[in-house]
Amino acid sequence: MSIYTGPTVSDGAPVVGYIYNESTQNMLWNLQVVDEEQGLVQFVNLAGNNYAGVSGEIDGSGVIGTSIETTFKLHERKIGEYEIQTYNSELVWELPDGNNFTEIILSPPISFYDNQAWQFIPVDGN
């Protein structure tokens, strides 16, 4: 996932799916654990030190970059694969298709839907 902003990172920029490109920090995120027992986390983008947030908490709302600290819940679906749920609702992150620049949106959880499954992979040097 990447913050799609062009040359700068700004509040409200959509978080999008994009094929891995190690030459940009827009797609590198630090996973900050807020409460390990409850699975509460924050995502901080390395390019602009922005948080991942949401444009609203209804079905179809976008995941965006924001200066506001935003907490999400991780739910393990199976070993190494997670749903990212909003803190105040049942909605989870979904990547509707595999095309570059597809905006990540919120949707009701569907246990067999791979477009709602996320893996966290350490990157050298981060």
N, CA, C and O of each residue as an XYZ file, in Angstrom:
504
protein
N       0.846     -1.166      0.000
C       0.000      0.000      0.000
C       0.889      1.226      0.000
O       2.016      1.198      0.494
N       0.375      2.277     -0.550
C       1.156      3.494     -0.731
C       0.250      4.700     -0.549
O      -0.949      4.620     -0.816
N       0.807      5.809     -0.101
C       0.055      7.061     -0.121
C       0.285      7.667     -1.496
O       1.426      7.919     -1.885
N      -0.791      7.902     -2.230
C      -0.681      8.448     -3.574
C      -0.819      9.955     -3.519
O      -1.908     10.487     -3.303
N       0.298     10.636     -3.716
C       0.272     12.089     -3.573
C       1.079     12.831     -4.613
O       1.010     14.058     -4.676
N       1.829     12.142     -5.418
C       2.754     12.862     -6.286
C       4.013     13.189     -5.515
O       4.497     12.343     -4.763
N       4.570     14.394     -5.672
C       5.858     14.704     -5.071
C       5.827     14.951     -3.560
O       6.870     14.873     -2.912
N       4.642     15.252     -2.977
C       4.578     15.517     -1.546
C       3.470     14.683     -0.912
O       2.580     14.188     -1.602
N       3.535     14.534      0.405
C       2.515     13.787      1.135
C       1.630     14.786      1.866
O       2.134     15.652      2.581
N       0.320     14.677      1.694
C      -0.590     15.640      2.311
C      -1.755     14.929      2.992
O      -2.100     13.800      2.641
N      -2.357     15.608      3.976
C      -3.535     15.075      4.648
C      -4.641     14.810      3.633
O      -4.871     15.604      2.721
N      -5.310     13.695      3.808
C      -6.425     13.351      2.941
C      -6.050     12.597      1.687
O      -6.929     12.173      0.938
N      -4.752     12.419      1.438
C      -4.328     11.664      0.254
C      -4.773     10.213      0.402
O      -4.619      9.636      1.478
N      -5.318      9.612     -0.649
C      -5.777      8.233     -0.536
C      -4.612      7.260     -0.361
O      -3.522      7.471     -0.892
N      -4.862      6.206      0.386
C      -3.921      5.095      0.486
C      -4.361      4.089     -0.572
O      -5.518      3.672     -0.605
N      -3.425      3.707     -1.433
C      -3.752      2.891     -2.608
C      -2.899      1.629     -2.653
O      -1.840      1.548     -2.031
N      -3.385      0.664     -3.394
C      -2.583     -0.512     -3.694
C      -1.612     -0.180     -4.808
O      -1.940      0.559     -5.735
N      -0.401     -0.738     -4.709
C       0.604     -0.485     -5.739
C       1.633     -1.600     -5.672
O       1.995     -2.054     -4.586
N       2.102     -2.040     -6.827
C       3.133     -3.072     -6.860
C       4.356     -2.572     -6.103
O       4.666     -1.381     -6.155
N       5.052     -3.455     -5.405
C       6.174     -3.061     -4.569
C       7.223     -2.290     -5.368
O       7.637     -2.714     -6.447
N       7.641     -1.158     -4.821
C       8.638     -0.303     -5.453
C       9.551      0.210     -4.346
O       9.198      1.162     -3.650
N      10.696     -0.396     -4.177
C      11.577     -0.053     -3.056
C      12.216      1.325     -3.185
O      12.886      1.775     -2.256
N      12.025      2.005     -4.313
C      12.659      3.312     -4.486
C      11.852      4.450     -3.863
O      12.313      5.592     -3.874
N      10.678      4.180     -3.325
C       9.880      5.237     -2.709
C       9.475      4.861     -1.290
O       9.139      3.710     -1.010
N       9.513      5.853     -0.395
C       9.079      5.602      0.979
C       7.571      5.748      1.127
O       7.031      5.474      2.198
N       6.875      6.178      0.065
C       5.421      6.301      0.138
C       4.764      4.967      0.473
O       3.667      4.940      1.032
N       5.420      3.870      0.138
C       4.802      2.569      0.396
C       5.415      1.844      1.590
O       5.145      0.662      1.803
N       6.226      2.535      2.361
C       6.791      1.936      3.567
C       6.064      2.476      4.792
O       5.883      3.685      4.938
N       5.654      1.571      5.666
C       4.862      1.916      6.843
C       5.471      1.296      8.079
O       5.909      0.145      8.056
N       5.501      2.062      9.164
C       5.863      1.502     10.471
C       4.575      1.077     11.151
O       3.607      1.835     11.212
N       4.577     -0.135     11.658
C       3.451     -0.651     12.435
C       3.768     -0.383     13.900
O       4.661     -1.007     14.473
N       3.034      0.549     14.503
C       3.255      0.897     15.905
C       2.192      0.210     16.751
O       0.996      0.414     16.545
N       2.636     -0.602     17.701
C       1.709     -1.306     18.574
C       1.269     -0.365     19.695
O       2.102      0.171     20.425
N      -0.035     -0.170     19.827
C      -0.614      0.678     20.862
C      -0.963     -0.169     22.081
O      -0.686      0.222     23.214
N      -1.574     -1.335     21.843
C      -1.952     -2.270     22.910
C      -1.905     -3.678     22.333
O      -2.818     -4.098     21.622
N      -0.837     -4.401     22.643
C      -0.629     -5.728     22.052
C      -1.742     -6.701     22.416
O      -2.197     -7.473     21.572
N      -2.178     -6.667     23.664
C      -3.216     -7.596     24.129
C      -4.526     -7.431     23.360
O      -5.197     -8.417     23.052
N      -4.885     -6.197     23.053
C      -6.128     -5.922     22.330
C      -5.942     -5.864     20.814
O      -6.916     -5.726     20.074
N      -4.690     -5.970     20.348
C      -4.413     -5.920     18.922
C      -4.550     -4.529     18.330
O      -4.861     -4.391     17.147
N      -4.324     -3.495     19.133
C      -4.473     -2.119     18.662
C      -3.157     -1.603     18.091
O      -2.104     -1.726     18.717
N      -3.232     -1.023     16.893
C      -2.033     -0.557     16.193
C      -2.303      0.764     15.484
O      -3.449      1.170     15.289
N      -1.215      1.418     15.106
C      -1.254      2.583     14.235
C      -0.269      2.333     13.101
O       0.745      1.660     13.287
N      -0.572      2.875     11.930
C       0.313      2.778     10.769
C       0.854      4.168     10.471
O       0.086      5.116     10.305
N       2.195      4.290     10.403
C       2.829      5.583     10.132
C       3.640      5.447      8.847
O       4.507      4.580      8.734
N       3.349      6.310      7.888
C       4.031      6.278      6.605
C       5.386      6.959      6.699
O       5.489      8.059      7.244
N       6.430      6.320      6.176
C       7.775      6.870      6.268
C       7.978      8.121      5.417
O       8.796      8.972      5.765
N       7.247      8.247      4.311
C       7.471      9.378      3.406
C       7.111     10.708      4.047
O       7.829     11.692      3.867
N       6.018     10.754      4.789
C       5.583     12.030      5.336
C       5.285     12.000      6.816
O       4.792     12.975      7.383
N       5.590     10.865      7.446
C       5.308     10.691      8.873
C       3.820     10.865      9.160
O       3.436     11.265     10.259
N       2.978     10.559      8.156
C       1.526     10.618      8.297
C       1.017      9.283      8.821
O       1.656      8.244      8.651
N      -0.147      9.332      9.461
C      -0.828      8.120      9.906
C      -1.788      7.654      8.818
O      -2.255      8.454      8.008
N      -2.075      6.364      8.804
C      -3.202      5.880      8.020
C      -4.442      6.204      8.840
O      -4.470      5.973     10.048
N      -5.448      6.730      8.195
C      -6.708      7.064      8.849
C      -7.851      6.723      7.910
O      -7.654      6.005      6.929
N      -9.030      7.221      8.195
C     -10.186      6.960      7.341
C     -10.914      8.265      7.050
O     -10.890      9.198      7.852
N     -11.561      8.314      5.885
C     -12.322      9.502      5.498
C     -13.714      9.501      6.122
O     -14.407     10.518      6.096
N     -14.119      8.385      6.673
C     -15.407      8.209      7.336
C     -15.491      6.774      7.803
O     -14.629      5.965      7.460
N     -16.502      6.442      8.572
C     -16.635      5.054      9.036
C     -17.936      4.448      8.555
O     -18.739      3.940      9.338
N     -18.128      4.514      7.222
C     -19.244      3.831      6.590
C     -18.686      2.985      5.446
O     -17.591      3.243      4.946
N     -19.444      1.987      5.045
C     -19.051      1.101      3.956
C     -18.658      1.936      2.735
O     -19.434      2.781      2.287
N     -17.463      1.704      2.200
C     -16.983      2.420      1.027
C     -16.113      3.632      1.325
O     -15.528      4.209      0.409
N     -16.019      4.030      2.597
C     -15.125      5.146      2.951
C     -13.694      4.768      2.621
O     -13.333      3.591      2.646
N     -12.879      5.767      2.310
C     -11.499      5.512      1.929
C     -10.543      5.516      3.105
O     -10.783      6.166      4.122
N      -9.454      4.778      2.948
C      -8.327      4.859      3.875
C      -7.432      5.961      3.329
O      -7.125      5.985      2.137
N      -7.015      6.873      4.204
C      -6.288      8.070      3.778
C      -5.062      8.299      4.654
O      -4.927      7.696      5.719
N      -4.184      9.163      4.203
C      -3.102      9.662      5.030
C      -3.601     10.844      5.830
O      -4.346     11.677      5.314
N      -3.193     10.926      7.105
C      -3.673     11.996      7.964
C      -2.635     12.331      9.031
O      -1.813     11.489      9.395
N      -2.679     13.553      9.524
C      -1.789     13.942     10.624
C      -2.380     13.525     11.974
O      -1.723     13.656     13.007
N      -3.606     13.030     11.967
C      -4.297     12.625     13.198
C      -3.951     11.176     13.536
O      -4.106     10.286     12.700
N      -3.481     10.942     14.764
C      -3.202      9.568     15.200
C      -4.486      8.762     15.127
O      -5.497      9.131     15.723
N      -4.440      7.663     14.397
C      -5.617      6.822     14.200
C      -5.260      5.394     14.570
O      -4.252      4.854     14.113
N      -6.090      4.791     15.398
C      -5.837      3.439     15.886
C      -6.771      2.453     15.196
O      -7.955      2.725     14.999
N      -6.211      1.298     14.835
C      -6.959      0.206     14.215
C      -6.773     -1.056     15.048
O      -5.880     -1.133     15.891
N      -7.638     -2.054     14.796
C      -7.531     -3.359     15.454
C      -7.082     -4.384     14.420
O      -7.582     -4.407     13.295
N      -6.135     -5.228     14.811
C      -5.735     -6.345     13.955
C      -6.432     -7.612     14.435
O      -6.457     -7.909     15.629
N      -6.999     -8.354     13.485
C      -7.596     -9.655     13.780
C      -6.889    -10.688     12.911
O      -6.911    -10.597     11.684
N      -6.268    -11.659     13.546
C      -5.565    -12.690     12.783
C      -6.580    -13.648     12.166
O      -7.380    -14.260     12.874
N      -6.542    -13.770     10.855
C      -7.420    -14.692     10.124
C      -6.832    -16.096     10.124
O      -7.525    -17.082     10.377
N      -5.549    -16.158      9.838
C      -4.758    -17.376      9.929
C      -3.330    -16.926     10.155
O      -3.050    -15.729     10.102
N      -2.427    -17.848     10.405
C      -1.063    -17.468     10.764
C      -0.467    -16.533      9.703
O      -0.370    -16.881      8.526
N      -0.071    -15.336     10.157
C       0.593    -14.367      9.292
C      -0.322    -13.546      8.404
O       0.163    -12.787      7.565
N      -1.632    -13.675      8.564
C      -2.587    -12.965      7.716
C      -3.640    -12.292      8.600
O      -4.228    -12.936      9.468
N      -3.873    -11.001      8.380
C      -4.695    -10.212      9.294
C      -5.765     -9.414      8.566
O      -5.625     -9.093      7.386
N      -6.838     -9.099      9.287
C      -7.790     -8.065      8.894
C      -7.419     -6.818      9.681
O      -7.004     -6.898     10.837
N      -7.573     -5.663      9.039
C      -7.349     -4.385      9.708
C      -8.720     -3.749      9.888
O      -9.359     -3.349      8.915
N      -9.171     -3.656     11.136
C     -10.513     -3.176     11.450
C     -10.452     -1.785     12.058
O      -9.528     -1.465     12.806
N     -11.443     -0.957     11.733
C     -11.518      0.353     12.364
C     -11.781      0.172     13.855
O     -12.343     -0.839     14.278
N     -11.378      1.140     14.632
C     -11.510      1.054     16.079
C     -12.964      1.154     16.529
O     -13.351      0.535     17.520
N     -13.773      1.930     15.806
C     -15.145      2.212     16.239
C     -16.221      1.478     15.459
O     -17.405      1.758     15.646
N     -15.847      0.550     14.592
C     -16.857     -0.171     13.816
C     -16.346     -1.568     13.483
O     -15.231     -1.942     13.847
N     -17.174     -2.320     12.791
C     -16.804     -3.672     12.348
C     -16.118     -3.641     10.982
O     -15.643     -4.677     10.516
N     -16.058     -2.485     10.334
C     -15.529     -2.402      8.970
C     -14.032     -2.673      8.924
O     -13.298     -2.336      9.852
N     -13.588     -3.292      7.820
C     -12.183     -3.640      7.638
C     -11.669     -3.051      6.322
O     -12.436     -2.688      5.430
N     -10.319     -2.972      6.241
C      -9.681     -2.494      5.015
C      -9.887     -3.517      3.912
O      -9.805     -4.724      4.138
N     -10.157     -3.010      2.710
C     -10.307     -3.877      1.539
C      -9.645     -3.226      0.333
O      -9.798     -2.026      0.104
N      -8.916     -4.015     -0.430
C      -8.363     -3.575     -1.707
C      -9.246     -4.191     -2.798
O      -9.114     -5.378     -3.097
N     -10.148     -3.396     -3.398
C     -11.148     -3.963     -4.309
C     -10.582     -4.725     -5.507
O     -11.211     -5.672     -5.978
N      -9.413     -4.335     -6.007
C      -8.793     -5.090     -7.097
C      -7.284     -4.948     -7.013
O      -6.779     -4.196     -6.179
N      -6.567     -5.652     -7.852
C      -5.112     -5.673     -7.797
C      -4.430     -4.670     -8.697
O      -3.226     -4.780     -8.929
N      -5.156     -3.697     -9.210
C      -4.562     -2.705    -10.101
C      -3.845     -1.617     -9.308
O      -4.280     -1.249     -8.217
N      -2.747     -1.104     -9.859
C      -2.064      0.028     -9.244
C      -3.026      1.205     -9.092
O      -3.883      1.427     -9.947
N      -2.881      1.947     -8.014
C      -3.651      3.147     -7.699
C      -5.100      2.866     -7.282
O      -5.902      3.797     -7.207
N      -5.452      1.603     -7.011
C      -6.792      1.298     -6.485
C      -6.840      1.727     -5.028
O      -6.006      1.307     -4.226
N      -7.813      2.562     -4.681
C      -7.928      3.056     -3.314
C      -8.393      1.959     -2.367
O      -9.292      1.182     -2.690
N      -7.770      1.907     -1.195
C      -8.183      0.984     -0.144
C      -9.428      1.586      0.512
O      -9.453      2.768      0.855
N     -10.456      0.755      0.679
C     -11.726      1.221      1.240
C     -12.108      0.378      2.455
O     -11.478     -0.638      2.747
N     -13.150      0.821      3.154
C     -13.707      0.064      4.272
C     -14.910     -0.733      3.788
O     -15.730     -0.243      3.011
N     -14.999     -1.983      4.268
C     -16.105     -2.867      3.901
C     -16.429     -3.777      5.070
O     -15.597     -3.969      5.957
N     -17.643     -4.346      5.083
C     -17.943     -5.358      6.096
C     -17.012     -6.561      5.917
O     -16.681     -6.914      4.785
N     -16.585     -7.195      7.011
C     -15.661     -8.328      6.885
C     -16.330     -9.545      6.257
O     -17.466     -9.895      6.578
N     -15.588    -10.175      5.355
C     -16.011    -11.434      4.737
C     -14.838    -12.391      4.903
O     -13.779    -12.182      4.312
N     -15.017    -13.434      5.699
C     -13.898    -14.275      6.139
C     -13.121    -14.945      5.009
O     -11.933    -15.222      5.176
N     -13.740    -15.209      3.886
C     -13.051    -15.901      2.791
C     -12.550    -14.948      1.712
O     -12.032    -15.400      0.692
N     -12.693    -13.646      1.913
C     -12.363    -12.662      0.890
C     -10.907    -12.232      1.039
O     -10.568    -11.498      1.967
N     -10.042    -12.687      0.125
C      -8.610    -12.404      0.210
C      -8.273    -10.923      0.048
O      -7.194    -10.499      0.461
N      -9.157    -10.133     -0.533
C      -8.896     -8.701     -0.704
C      -8.954     -7.946      0.615
O      -8.691     -6.744      0.659
N      -9.301     -8.654      1.702
C      -9.325     -8.056      3.042
C      -8.232     -8.634      3.928
O      -8.195     -8.358      5.127
N      -7.346     -9.433      3.349
C      -6.263    -10.067      4.105
C      -4.968     -9.288      3.895
O      -4.616     -8.932      2.771
N      -4.262     -9.027      5.006
C      -3.039     -8.234      4.964
C      -1.913     -8.980      5.659
O      -2.117     -9.623      6.689
N      -0.720     -8.885      5.080
C       0.486     -9.465      5.680
C       1.457     -8.336      5.975
O       1.476     -7.315      5.288
N       2.263     -8.536      7.008
C       3.246     -7.528      7.405
C       4.629     -8.123      7.220
O       4.974     -9.136      7.828
N       5.415     -7.476      6.369
C       6.722     -7.987      5.974
C       7.776     -6.964      6.330
O       7.739     -5.840      5.828
N       8.732     -7.336      7.201
C       9.812     -6.398      7.538
C      10.655     -6.062      6.306
O      10.894     -6.910      5.447
N      11.094     -4.817      6.242
C      11.952     -4.358      5.155
C      13.306     -4.017      5.741
O      13.383     -3.350      6.774
N      14.375     -4.461      5.102
C      15.724     -4.187      5.605
C      15.923     -2.697      5.880
O      15.560     -1.845      5.069
N      16.505     -2.405      7.038
C      16.816     -1.033      7.387
C      15.686     -0.266      8.036
O      15.850      0.912      8.354
N      14.524     -0.911      8.247
C      13.366     -0.219      8.841
C      12.794     -1.007      9.990
O      11.819     -0.579     10.608
